Amino acid sequence: MIRTALTRTFGLAAPVVGAPMAGVAGGALARAVSLGGGLGMIGVGNAATPGFVAEEAAVPAADGLPFGIGLMAWALEERPELLDAAIAARPTLVGVSFGDPAPAVARLHEAGIAVASQVNTADDARRAQAAGVDLLVVQGTEAGGHTGHRAMLPLLQEVLVLADRPVLAAGGIATGAGVAAALVAGAAGVWIGTPLLACPEALNSPAARARVCAATGEDTVLTRAFDVAQGLAWPERWPGRALANDFSREWHGREDELTAEPDAARRVVEARRTGDLSAAPLYAGESVGLVTGERPAADVVRELAAGAERALRAAADLLA
């Protein structure tokens, strides 16, 4: 069994945290990841309700499993009730990312809840560390969903030099060997999203899971087109990595024109409502080509951990 600061702190069998993907990672997926030995997380979007948080958190909590909840710092300014709901759910971990986590850290610590924050630059890491978060999550641009512009491995190395607390790696990791590479680099674990996109416990549709399984690593695009079309308040520095579709091929790079195109906005909103993947965003990372079929999330986590252990043992043979 692999032992790291992450597994020791949270009593995990695998150094794996499931990314809190809004619209995908609900209570059932969090439960499955935790059953596999990792730490499952629930994604809370800016339009979520406190009732959603309570309902989804009740699923892993009913089995006494560790779980986490992921919040967006920029959204909490307008939706402080989401932080209240997360604290009331009594998770093991709360992620506060995409903005300054400092306003939330004290309340979470007072409630006995550990705090993680995804960082996309070295300055992000310094601010999060100064805010007192317990875990730094280095999220590279390879990751699916909203992300930054730095590649994971160079940024991971920078953050490991400046960090005085555990660091997790996120972005582009979908095999046991990838997990092992992050651990050898110095990470205490990995934070994965794309490998869980085709799990039946996810909140996404069967059609979305099939599209993920058919995609290759060359099929993603890092774009603001979907956010601009919907008028979402995502800060510009965090575009979203999604599978390219008809809408992104038409509008990526033309985001400034979208604000004057109400028909385009209605197209994306309606596509999200109906599940039309030609226009709705389907967020996925560059490792999506390694996701080739639906698999239970617990199996994904167990196989990542087992593969990482094999890779680490094999790497030891490289030493003279």
C-alpha positions as CSV (number, residue, x, y, z in Angstrom):
1,M,0.0,0.0,0.0
2,I,1.2,3.5,-0.8
3,R,1.5,5.8,2.2
4,T,1.7,9.6,1.9
5,A,0.8,12.6,3.9
6,L,-2.6,12.6,2.1
7,T,-3.4,9.0,2.9
8,R,-2.2,9.3,6.5
9,T,-4.2,12.5,7.2
10,F,-7.5,11.2,5.8
11,G,-7.1,7.5,6.4
12,L,-7.2,6.6,2.7
13,A,-6.1,3.4,1.0
14,A,-5.3,5.2,-2.2
15,P,-3.6,8.6,-2.7
16,V,-6.4,9.7,-4.9
17,V,-9.0,12.6,-4.6
18,G,-11.9,12.8,-7.0
19,A,-12.2,16.2,-8.5
20,P,-15.4,18.1,-7.5
21,M,-16.7,18.5,-11.1
22,A,-20.0,20.5,-11.0
23,G,-22.7,18.6,-12.9
24,V,-20.8,15.4,-12.8
25,A,-19.5,14.7,-9.2
26,G,-22.5,14.2,-7.0
27,G,-23.0,12.1,-3.9
28,A,-23.0,8.8,-5.7
29,L,-19.7,9.4,-7.4
30,A,-18.1,10.7,-4.2
31,R,-19.3,7.6,-2.4
32,A,-17.9,5.3,-5.1
33,V,-14.5,7.0,-5.1
34,S,-14.3,6.8,-1.3
35,L,-15.4,3.1,-1.4
36,G,-12.4,2.6,-3.8
37,G,-10.1,3.9,-1.1
38,G,-9.8,7.5,-2.3
39,L,-11.5,10.6,-1.2
40,G,-14.6,11.4,-3.2
41,M,-15.8,15.0,-3.7
42,I,-19.0,16.7,-4.6
43,G,-18.9,19.6,-7.1
44,V,-21.0,22.6,-6.3
45,G,-21.7,25.0,-9.1
46,N,-22.5,28.6,-8.7
47,A,-26.2,27.9,-9.4
48,A,-26.5,25.1,-6.9
49,T,-28.8,25.3,-3.9
50,P,-28.1,24.5,-0.3
51,G,-30.6,21.7,-0.7
52,F,-28.5,20.2,-3.4
53,V,-25.4,20.2,-1.2
54,A,-27.3,18.6,1.7
55,E,-28.9,15.9,-0.4
56,E,-25.7,14.9,-2.2
57,A,-23.6,15.0,0.9
58,A,-26.0,12.6,2.6
59,V,-25.1,9.8,0.2
60,P,-21.5,9.2,1.3
61,A,-22.3,10.3,4.8
62,A,-24.9,7.6,5.2
63,D,-22.1,5.0,4.9
64,G,-19.7,6.9,7.2
65,L,-17.3,7.5,4.4
66,P,-14.9,10.4,4.1
67,F,-15.9,12.9,1.4
68,G,-15.3,16.4,0.3
69,I,-17.2,19.3,-1.2
70,G,-15.7,21.7,-3.8
71,L,-16.7,25.4,-3.9
72,M,-15.7,28.2,-6.2
73,A,-14.3,31.2,-4.3
74,W,-15.6,33.7,-6.8
75,A,-19.1,32.4,-6.5
76,L,-19.1,32.5,-2.7
77,E,-19.1,36.3,-2.8
78,E,-22.7,36.3,-4.1
79,R,-23.7,32.9,-2.7
80,P,-22.4,32.7,0.9
81,E,-25.1,30.3,1.7
82,L,-23.2,27.6,-0.2
83,L,-20.4,27.8,2.3
84,D,-22.9,27.5,5.1
85,A,-24.4,24.4,3.5
86,A,-21.0,22.9,3.0
87,I,-20.1,23.4,6.7
88,A,-23.5,22.0,7.8
89,A,-22.8,18.8,5.7
90,R,-19.8,18.0,7.9
91,P,-17.4,16.9,5.1
92,T,-13.9,15.7,5.7
93,L,-12.5,18.3,3.2
94,V,-13.7,21.4,1.4
95,G,-12.0,22.7,-1.7
96,V,-12.2,26.5,-2.2
97,S,-10.7,27.3,-5.6
98,F,-10.7,29.8,-8.4
99,G,-10.2,32.9,-6.3
100,D,-9.1,33.8,-2.8
101,P,-9.8,31.1,-0.3
102,A,-8.9,33.2,2.7
103,P,-12.4,34.4,3.6
104,A,-13.6,30.8,4.0
105,V,-10.6,29.2,5.7
106,A,-11.2,30.4,9.2
107,R,-14.8,29.3,9.3
108,L,-14.0,25.9,7.9
109,H,-11.1,25.3,10.3
110,E,-13.4,26.4,13.2
111,A,-15.7,23.7,12.1
112,G,-12.9,21.1,12.1
113,I,-12.9,20.8,8.3
114,A,-9.7,20.6,6.3
115,V,-9.3,23.0,3.3
116,A,-7.8,22.5,-0.1
117,S,-7.3,25.0,-2.9
118,Q,-6.5,24.4,-6.5
119,V,-3.8,26.7,-7.7
120,N,-2.8,27.6,-11.3
121,T,0.3,29.8,-10.8
122,A,3.1,30.0,-8.2
123,D,1.5,33.2,-6.9
124,D,-1.8,31.4,-6.4
125,A,0.1,28.8,-4.3
126,R,1.7,31.5,-2.2
127,R,-1.7,33.2,-1.5
128,A,-3.4,29.9,-0.7
129,Q,-0.6,28.9,1.7
130,A,-0.7,32.3,3.4
131,A,-4.5,31.9,3.7
132,G,-3.8,28.7,5.7
133,V,-5.2,26.0,3.5
134,D,-4.2,22.5,4.4
135,L,-3.6,21.1,0.9
136,L,-2.4,22.8,-2.3
137,V,-3.7,21.3,-5.5
138,V,-1.5,22.1,-8.5
139,Q,-3.9,22.1,-11.4
140,G,-2.3,22.2,-14.8
141,T,-3.8,23.4,-18.0
142,E,-4.1,19.7,-19.1
143,A,-7.0,19.4,-16.7
144,G,-10.6,19.3,-17.9
145,G,-13.1,22.0,-16.9
146,H,-12.0,25.5,-15.8
147,T,-8.3,25.7,-15.5
148,G,-5.3,28.0,-16.0
149,H,-2.5,28.2,-18.6
150,R,0.5,26.5,-16.9
151,A,1.4,22.9,-17.5
152,M,1.1,20.7,-14.5
153,L,4.7,19.3,-14.1
154,P,6.6,22.5,-14.3
155,L,4.2,24.2,-12.0
156,L,4.2,21.3,-9.6
157,Q,8.0,21.5,-9.3
158,E,7.8,25.2,-8.5
159,V,5.1,24.8,-5.9
160,L,6.9,21.9,-4.2
161,V,9.9,24.2,-3.7
162,L,7.9,26.9,-2.0
163,A,5.3,24.8,-0.2
164,D,5.5,23.8,3.5
165,R,2.4,21.5,3.4
166,P,1.2,18.6,1.2
167,V,0.7,19.2,-2.5
168,L,-1.5,17.3,-4.8
169,A,-1.2,17.0,-8.6
170,A,-4.1,17.6,-11.0
171,G,-4.2,17.5,-14.8
172,G,-3.4,14.9,-17.3
173,I,-3.2,11.9,-14.9
174,A,-5.2,8.9,-15.9
175,T,-3.0,5.8,-15.3
176,G,-1.2,4.2,-12.4
177,A,2.1,5.2,-14.0
178,G,0.9,8.8,-14.1
179,V,0.0,8.6,-10.4
180,A,3.5,7.2,-9.7
181,A,5.1,10.0,-11.6
182,A,3.4,12.6,-9.5
183,L,4.3,10.9,-6.3
184,V,8.0,10.5,-7.4
185,A,8.0,14.3,-8.2
186,G,7.0,14.9,-4.6
187,A,3.2,15.2,-4.7
188,A,1.3,13.6,-1.8
189,G,-1.4,12.4,-4.1
190,V,-3.4,13.1,-7.2
191,W,-6.7,15.0,-7.8
192,I,-8.5,13.4,-10.8
193,G,-11.5,14.3,-12.8
194,T,-11.3,13.1,-16.4
195,P,-10.8,9.4,-15.5
196,L,-14.1,9.6,-13.7
197,L,-16.2,11.1,-16.5
198,A,-17.3,7.7,-17.8
199,C,-18.3,6.2,-14.5
200,P,-21.9,5.2,-14.2
201,E,-22.2,6.8,-10.8
202,A,-21.6,10.3,-12.3
203,L,-24.4,12.8,-12.8
204,N,-23.7,13.2,-16.5
205,S,-25.8,11.5,-19.2
206,P,-25.1,8.1,-21.0
207,A,-24.6,10.1,-24.2
208,A,-21.9,12.3,-22.5
209,R,-20.1,9.2,-21.2
210,A,-20.2,7.6,-24.6
211,R,-18.7,10.8,-26.1
212,V,-16.0,10.8,-23.6
213,C,-15.1,7.2,-24.3
214,A,-14.9,8.0,-28.1
215,A,-12.7,11.1,-27.7
216,T,-8.9,11.4,-28.1
217,G,-6.5,13.6,-26.3
218,E,-6.4,15.9,-29.4
219,D,-10.1,16.6,-29.2
220,T,-10.1,19.2,-26.4
221,V,-10.1,22.9,-26.6
222,L,-9.4,25.5,-23.9
223,T,-12.0,28.2,-24.5
224,R,-14.2,30.9,-22.9
225,A,-16.8,30.5,-25.6
226,F,-19.3,28.5,-23.5
227,D,-19.0,30.8,-20.5
228,V,-19.4,34.0,-22.6
229,A,-22.4,32.6,-24.5
230,Q,-24.2,31.8,-21.2
231,G,-23.2,35.1,-19.6
232,L,-21.5,33.2,-16.7
233,A,-19.4,35.2,-14.3
234,W,-16.3,33.0,-14.6
235,P,-13.2,35.2,-14.3
236,E,-11.4,35.5,-17.7
237,R,-8.2,33.9,-16.3
238,W,-9.9,30.5,-16.0
239,P,-11.2,29.3,-19.4
240,G,-12.6,25.8,-19.7
241,R,-11.1,22.8,-21.3
242,A,-13.8,20.9,-23.1
243,L,-14.3,18.5,-25.9
244,A,-14.5,20.5,-29.2
245,N,-18.0,20.5,-30.7
246,D,-19.8,22.5,-33.4
247,F,-20.3,25.5,-31.2
248,S,-16.7,25.8,-30.0
249,R,-15.4,25.3,-33.6
250,E,-17.6,28.2,-34.6
251,W,-17.0,30.6,-31.7
252,H,-13.7,29.8,-30.1
253,G,-11.5,32.8,-30.7
254,R,-14.5,35.0,-31.4
255,E,-15.7,35.4,-27.9
256,D,-15.9,39.2,-28.1
257,E,-18.6,38.7,-30.8
258,L,-20.7,36.4,-28.7
259,T,-22.0,39.1,-26.4
260,A,-23.9,40.6,-29.4
261,E,-25.3,37.2,-30.5
262,P,-28.3,36.3,-28.3
263,D,-29.2,33.4,-30.5
264,A,-25.8,31.8,-29.8
265,A,-26.4,32.1,-26.1
266,R,-29.9,30.6,-26.4
267,R,-28.4,27.8,-28.4
268,V,-26.0,26.8,-25.6
269,V,-28.6,27.2,-22.9
270,E,-31.1,25.0,-24.8
271,A,-28.4,22.5,-25.6
272,R,-27.5,22.1,-21.9
273,R,-31.2,21.6,-21.1
274,T,-31.7,18.9,-23.8
275,G,-28.3,17.3,-23.7
276,D,-27.3,18.4,-27.2
277,L,-23.6,17.8,-27.3
278,S,-23.1,19.7,-30.5
279,A,-23.5,22.9,-28.6
280,A,-23.4,22.1,-24.8
281,P,-20.0,22.1,-23.1
282,L,-18.6,18.7,-22.2
283,Y,-15.6,19.4,-20.0
284,A,-12.7,16.9,-20.2
285,G,-9.0,17.0,-19.9
286,E,-6.2,16.0,-22.3
287,S,-6.0,12.5,-20.7
288,V,-9.5,11.7,-22.1
289,G,-8.1,9.4,-24.8
290,L,-7.2,7.0,-22.0
291,V,-10.9,6.7,-20.9
292,T,-12.2,4.1,-23.3
293,G,-15.2,2.6,-21.5
294,E,-17.6,2.9,-18.6
295,R,-16.2,1.6,-15.4
296,P,-17.3,1.8,-11.7
297,A,-15.5,4.6,-10.0
298,A,-14.3,2.4,-7.2
299,D,-12.5,0.2,-9.8
300,V,-10.9,3.2,-11.4
301,V,-9.4,4.3,-8.1
302,R,-8.3,0.8,-7.1
303,E,-6.6,0.3,-10.4
304,L,-4.9,3.6,-10.3
305,A,-3.5,2.8,-6.9
306,A,-2.4,-0.7,-7.9
307,G,-0.8,0.6,-11.1
308,A,1.0,3.2,-9.2
309,E,2.4,0.7,-6.8
310,R,3.6,-1.5,-9.6
311,A,5.2,1.5,-11.3
312,L,7.0,2.5,-8.2
313,R,8.4,-0.9,-7.6
314,A,9.5,-1.2,-11.2
315,A,11.2,2.3,-11.0
316,A,13.2,1.1,-8.0
317,D,15.0,-1.3,-10.3
318,L,16.5,1.7,-12.1
319,L,18.7,2.4,-9.2
320,A,22.1,0.8,-9.3
